[in-house]
Amino acid sequence: MYDAEKVAARIVDGLGRRRTAVCAPAWLRLVQSVRAVPPPLVPRVVRRQAAPPGCRGGSRSGRAARRRGDADRAARRHAR
């Protein structure tokens, strides 16, 4: 448990400095900055773990979908 007097002093100091966030204990500020790192990394890790061995990325169905999308865009361009 953190000392209530220290927390109160940090809150008063934070209000005086017009801070948007007040952390008690102070090391929690580091946790806030590090917290933003995992979300972008999670999909990459999951994709690597879910891919079959020897797969370099991009499934056949994904490539086929991209080709269909390219064909659709080309058809729309020619229809104009």
Buried (B, 14 or more C-beta within 10 A) or exposed (E): EEEEEEBEEBEEEBEEEEEEEBBBEEEEEEEEEEEEEEEEEEEEEEEEEEEEEEEEEEEEEEEEEEEEEEEEEEEEEEEE
